[in-house]
Amino acid sequence: MKRRNFVQYAGLGTGAILMPSLLLGNNIPVEMLLEPGMDVVLKKKMADVALNTAKSLGATYADARIGRYLNQYVFTREEKVQNVVNTESFGIGIRVIANGTWGFSSTNEVTEDGIKKATQQAVAIAKANSKIQKEPVVLAPTQGHGEVSWKTPIQKDFKEVPISDKVDLLLSANAAAMENGASFVNSALFMVNEQKYFASTDGSYIDQDVHRIWPTFSVTAVDRKAGKFRTREAMSAPMGMGYEYMDGLESEKLSGPEGIKLYRNSYDIVEDATLAAKQAKEKLTAKSVEAGKYDLVLEPNHLGLTIHESVGHPLELDRVLGYEANYAGTSFATLDKWESKNFNYGSDLVNIVADKTQVGSLGAVGFDDEGVQTKKWDLIRNGTLVNYQAIRDQVHMIGQNESHGCCYAQSWEDVQFQRMPNVSLEPGKEKYSLQDMIKDVEKGIYILGRGSYSIDQQRYNFQFGGTLFYEIKNGEIVGMLEDVAYQSNTQEFWNSCAKICDKDDYRLFGSFFDGKGQPSQVSAVSHGSSTTRFNGINVINTGRTI
């Protein structure tokens, strides 16, 4: 087995493990997706049952999250529909502090009696836990917001679009791929609507309606004589948008090198599948890369994953403190480095922000899952580490008194905890296009799309692949490459950042399946960037067998 195939299959296995978390809920008829949920007045009444019960039992703080989670997934392969799944999950999660300790319980019996029982259990758990709690929970203060609401600014609600339209679109993409040389193709649409109501003893009653969408496919070309196959994944990005993302607007397509299509805020799946088939065939005969040092030109759909693993995860405060060691490790970016105020994370060009407000991103909400209004803040400024990601019961550990607003639970039945917000690299300030960047490279590789990756337990030493690779010589793209992966460590890599395209090239990468915690939960998160160049990076050839 080729190393590339081994890593790819392992990645698919991981995705399959995480999938049940996204598919949570009961199967329902499609028409039930359009039924209105619980009235907001009744939500407030039910939430007050939890808050009042908790206070009567001695809790010093309580919050309640009433959640209705609606999901629709459409799966196809070649000319056939494999499955259409519609799910709904509805219930309430109650979190309390009693005797200085957290307690949590949940129920799908959203009645006064059901909520009282769950609240009693949450308080009992907190009091039992307090017997072994060494230090009391310290909550950063937060403003009570009263009765407010927030909604993803969508133009088309996926629930109102007929399934037949979605199936026709996917099958059209499959047909386009097959007509242009694909041997196999599968495609899917993932659509999510989280209807979340949060109430707390701080005086907040927050109603939110969150939408996300992810179109994707995998095209495979086979050379039966040579016994080889190559795949090309979709160049789409999961987005915090409505079904308008599928409109494929010409105004949202960026000009890339010849034969390469780039998408932002709108996606043409048929066009992408057509090109994917041609590129999968081209990959069968592409030149294998010669190992060595190259300047890497990394487009946002690729760079987002590198940002996620080498910046997003290591700057989660619970991982920094070692609380998250059992799930994917801790972090090299320890408190002493931050406290020094001069820890060099990257070059002066590197400005990385966390942002839960970014329109169109997967992580965009008005308020996080403990009622904190979301915001944008610096993580790395001019190459220097300046902050972490922390929530209400963590920020006092770094001498701060305001939560960053990045608390999240994947459902009403899961306890909320610190999750990665959108973490993004700011674009360059001067006018500078992708074409300008390629012209400035003598020996380099242009990498697009996600591929296999590996990173150590402290998020420091890593290896990343991609979907498409193009050789750059003397300022021009001269052909496709295969068997490419690059190796570096986090500091070395970000200090090699030499040039960033301007805001006109800025795009989002995203993931529906960011896993964390025990029991594990998934969350959706985006990472924005413009195309960026990293000089003198070690490239290896992955074509050897294992």
N, C-alpha and C positions, 0 to 999 in steps of 0.2 A: 504493500500500500504506500502511495506517495504521502509524504509528510503533510502536504497541503490538504489532501483529502481527509487524512486522519483528524487534523485540527478542525476542518469544516464540519465533519460529522459530529465531533465532540460538541461544537458550538450549537448545532441543531438539537442535540440531546438536551443541552441546558435550556434552550428555548422551550422544549416540550415539557420539561419539569416545571417551568414557570407558568406555562399556559393555563393550568387549572385555576390559578389565582385570578387571572383576567376573566375567566369564564364563570366566575362565581355567580350563583343565583339559580333560579328555577327557570326551566324552559317555558316560554309563554307564546301564545299566538301573536303574530306580527301586529295585529290591530291593537293589542294591549299596550304596545309601546306609546301609542298616542293618547292613552287615557291619562287624565290629570292625576297627579299624586295627591297626597294629603293636603288639605287647605292650610295656608300659612297660619291662620288663626288657631286651628286645631293643633298644629305643630307647636306653637307657643304654649298652648295649654298643656300638652303632653310633656314638653320640656320642663315646664314649671313644676310638674309632679315630681320629676327627678330631682330638681334643685331643692325644692322645699323638703322632700323626704330626706335628702342627704344632710341638709342643715339641721333638721330635727333629730338626726342620729349622731350629731356631733362633728360632722365634717366642717372644716374651715374653708374649703373650696370645693366646687363641683362644676363640671360641665357635661352637657348632653349633646350628642350628635345624632340627629335623625337623618338617615340616608336612604335614598332610593336610587339604585344603580341600574341603569338600563344599557344593555350591550346588544349590538347586532354584528354578526360576522358572516361573510359570504366567501365560500371557498370554491375554486374551479380548477380544472386541469384539462388542458387542450380544449376539446369542444364540449366538455361535460361539466355540469354543476356537481360538486362533491357534497356540499352541505350548506345549509343556511341555518344559522343559530340565532335565536332571540332569547335573551335572558333578563330577568328582573330579580333584584335582591332588595329587601326592605326591612329595616329594623332600627334599633337605637342602641348606641353605646354610651355608657355612663362612667365617667372618671371622677374620682374624688381624692381629696387629701384629708386624712383623719389621723390624729396623733403624729402629724408631721410626715406621713407616709402615703404613697400612692396606692389606690385600689381601683380596679376596673372590672366591669361586668357588662354584658350585652344581652339583648333578647330580640326576637322577631315578633314578640307579642306586644305590639305597640298599643296597649290599653293602660288605664290607670293602675289596675292590679298588676299587670305584667311589669310595668315600669317600676312600681314600688318594690316588687320582689328583686328585680335586678339591682336597684339602688341599694337595697339592704345588703345584698351580696357584695357589692362593691365596697361599701363601708366596712363590712365584716372582714373582707380581704385586707383592706388597708390597716385595720386595727391588729390583725394577726401578723401582718408584715412588720408592723412597728416594733414588735418584740425583738427583732433582729436588725432593725435599721440603726446604723451607727450615727448618722447625721440626718437632721430633718430636711425635707425638701425646701429649697429656697426658690420662690417664684419671683421673676422680675415683674414689676408692676406693668399693667397694660390698661389702656383706656376702655371703659365700657362704651360700646357704640350705639346702644339702644337698638331700635328696629331698623335694619338696613338690608339691602339686597345687592347682588352683583351677578352679572351674566356674561359669559363669553360672547363677544360681539360677532355673532354669526349672521350670514345672509340666507343660508339654506339649512334647515333642520333635516338631518339625515333621516329622521323618523318619518318625515313627510314625503320622502322620495320613494317611489315604488321599487320593490325588490327587483322587479323585471328590468328596470332601468339600470340597476347596479349589475345584475347578471349580464345584461347585454353589453355593458361597458367592459367588464372583465373578459367575456368571451371574444369581444372584438380585439382586445389586446392580445389574447392568446392566438387568435387567428392571424393577426399581423406578424407575430413572432414566427409561427409555423410557416407562413408564406415567405418569410425571409431567411429560412434556413435552420430554424430551431428543430431539434429532435424531440424535445420535451419542454413543456412550460406549465407552471402552475401559478395561480394568482389569487389574491385575497384582498378583502376590504375589512378593516377593523374599525368600528364606530362605537364611541362611548359617550354616554350622557350621565354625569353624576349630579343628582339633585340633593344638595346637602343643606341641612339646617343645623346651626350651632347656637347653643345658648349656654350662658355661664353665670355664676354668682357675681361676676364682675359687672353684670348689667348689659350684656350683649345678646341680641337676638338676630342672627345673621342668616339670610336665605341666599343660597348660591346655586347657579345653574351652569355647569361646566361641560363643554363639548370638546371632543378630540376625534381625530380621524387619521387612519394610516392605510394607504393603498400600497400594495407590494406585490412583487412577482419574482420568480426565479426561472431563467431561461437556460436551457442546456443544449449545447451542440455536441454531436458525437462523430468522431472519425473512427468508423468500425474497422477499417483496414489497419489503422495504426493502433487500435485499442485504446484510444484516448477520448476524453471528454473534457469540456470546459463549461463553466457556468458564468452567467452575468446576472447579478441581482439588480433590482429596481434602483433608480437614482432618486426616488421619492424621499421625502422626510416626513415622519409623523408630525402632525401639526395640531395646535389648539385652535381649530377652525371648524366651520360647518362644511356641508357638502359642496360649497362653492370652490373648495380646493381642487375638485375634480374637473373644473371647467376648462383647464388648459389655456388660460388667457395668453395671447401672444405678448401682451405688455409685461407679463411677469417672467418671460424667458430671457435669459442673459446670453450675450454673445460669447461663445467659447471658441476654442480652436476648431478647425474644420473637422466635421464628423462628430462633434461632441455637443450635446444639449445640456443646458444648465437650467434648473427650475427654482423659482422663488415665489411663495405665496399662492401658486397655482400650478397644477401638475397635469400633463398630457400623458396618460398611461399608454395609449395606443402608439403615440410617437416614440415613447421611451422603449416600449416592447419591440417595436420595429428595429430600432437601432441596437437594442440588446442582442437580438438574434444575429445581426451582422457582426457585432463585436465578439460574441461568443465564438463564432466561426473563425474570426481573425485570431483569436487567442490560441486556437489549435496550432497555428503555424508561426506564432510570434517568437521572436528571438529570446532565448533565455538570458537573463541578466548576468553580467560579469560582476562578481563581488568587488566591493571597493567603496571609496568615499565619493559621495555625490551631494550636490545641492538638491534638496527636495522641495518641490512646489506642491503644496498640499491644499486641495480644495476643501471647502467647508464640510461637505458630506463625508469626507474622510477625517478631517482634523477634529471634528466634533467628538469622535470616539477617543482620540488621544487626549483631548481636553478632559473628557469625562473621567478617564482612568488615572491620568497623571496630575490633575489639578482638582477636579470635583471631589473624588473620593478622599484623597489625602487631607483635604481641608475640612472634612466633617469633624466637628469637635469630639464627638463620642469615639470616633476612630483614633483621633490624636491621643485621647486619654486612655485608650486601651479597652474601652467598654465593648467595642465591636470586633474584638480580635477573632472570634470564632467564625465570622462570616467575611471571608476575603481579606483578613488581615488588619493591621493597624496603619500607622503612617510614619513616614520619615520626618514629616514637618512638625516636629515636637514643639512644646511650649517654649523651651529655651531659645529656639530659633526665632520665634515670633517676638519674644520678650527682648531680644537683642536689638530689635527695630532696624536691623540692617542685613537680614538674611537674604542673600541673593538667589532668588528663585529663577530669574531669567534675565534676558537683556533689557536695556532701557525701553525698548519698544513694547515690552510685554505688559499690558494692562488688562487684567482679568476681573470681571465683575460678576457678582451674584445678583439675580434679578427675578423676582416673582411677579412682576408687573408687565413684562414684555408681551405686547399684543401678538397673537399668533403662535406663541410658544406653548409647549405642553404644560409647563408649570405655572402658567398665568392664572391667578385667582385674585380676588379682592382681599380675602382674609384667609389665613392658614387655619389648620384644624384645631387650634386652641384660641381662635378669635383675635389674633394679632393682625393688624392691617399690614399687607405686604409692601415691600419696598425694594430698592436697589442699593447695593453697597459694594465697596471695593474689597477684593481678596488679595490681589497683587497690583501694586501701583509702581510704574516705572521699574519693573523687575523685582521689586522688594515685597516680601510677604507682609501684609498689613492686617489681615483679619481671617477669621474662620467662619463656619456656618454653625449657628447655635440657636437654641430655643429657650423658652422661659425658665426652665429649671437648670439651664447650663451656663447662661451668660455671666452669672456671678463668678464662675470659675475662671473667667478671663477678665475680671474687673469691670464688666459692663453691666448696665442696669436696664437695657432694652433688648427684648427678643428680636432676632433677625426675621422672624415671621416665616420659618421654613419647617413647620410641623405638619405631618401628614399621616393619615391612615388609609390603607387601600379600600377599606369598607367600614360600615358601621360596627361590625363585630370584631374589628381589630383595634388595639390601642394605638393611639397616635404617638409618633416619636420623630426625632430629627431626621429629615430626609433632604437630599440634595435639591437645591433650587436650580433654576437655569443658571449655568455657569458659562460665561462667554468671553471671548477675546475681542477687545475693542478694535475696530478697523483703523487703518492708517489715516493720518490727518491730511496728508498731501494727495493730490490727484495721482492715482497710480492704478493701472488696470492689469488684468491677467496677461494681456498681450504684452504690456510693458515689462512685466516680470519675466516672461519667457525669453524676451529679447535680451535680458540682462544675465542669462544663465549660459555658461560655457559647457559645463558637463553636469547634467542633472536628470531628474526623473519627475515627471508630473503624475501624481497619484490621485485617483478619484475613487470614492465609494469605500464602504467598510469591508473588512476581511478578517482573517484570523488574528488573534492577538494574545499576548501573554504578559503579565506583570507580576512582580514579586509581592510578598506579603506586606511590605511597607510602601508599596506604590512608588518604587524608585527605579529599579532596572526593568526594562521592558523590550518587547518586540511587537511590531505591528505590520500587518499586511494590508491589502486593499482589494478593490474590484478591478480597476483598470490601471495600467501603467504605460506611460509613454516616455521614450527616451528624448532628452533635449541635448542638442549639440550646437554650440556656437549660436545660440539664440533662436534655434528652430526645433520644432518637434519633428523627428526623423523616422519615427515608427513605434510600433507597440512592443512592449516587453512582457515577459512572464517570469514567474518564480521569484518575485521581489518581496522582500521584507526588510525593514530597517530596525536596527538595534541601538539603544542609547540608555541613558538614565535621565531622570526627570530634570535635574539641574543642568546637565550637559546639553540636553535637547533644547530647553527653553532659552538657554544662554546663546544657542546658535541661531536664534530667531533674528533674521537679518532684514526682512522687508515684509510689509503687510499691505495688501491692496486696500483701496479706499472703501467708503460706505456703499458705493454703487455696486460692489461685488458681494456685500454682506448677505449671508444666508444662514438658515437654521438646519442643524442636524438634530435628530431626536431619537429617543428610545421609549417604548411602551413598557419595557421589562427591566427596569433598574431594581435589582434585588438587594435586600438588606434585612437584617433582624432574625431573631429566633423566637417564635415561629417566623418563617420568612414572609415578607411582604414585597410586592412590586409597586413601583411608582413610575410615572411618566415624566420625563425631563428633557429639555432642549438645550442645545449648545450652539451659540452663534459665533460666526467668524467670517472674515473675508479670506480669500486665498492668501496663503502665507509661505514665505520661503525660509528654509532652515539650511544653513550652509555646513558642508563637510560632515554629513551624517553617514554612519557605517551601514552599508547595504549588503545583505547576504543573499545567496541563491538558495531557495527552499526546494528545489527540484529533486534533491537526493531522496532516495528511498530509506525507509526505516524498517 
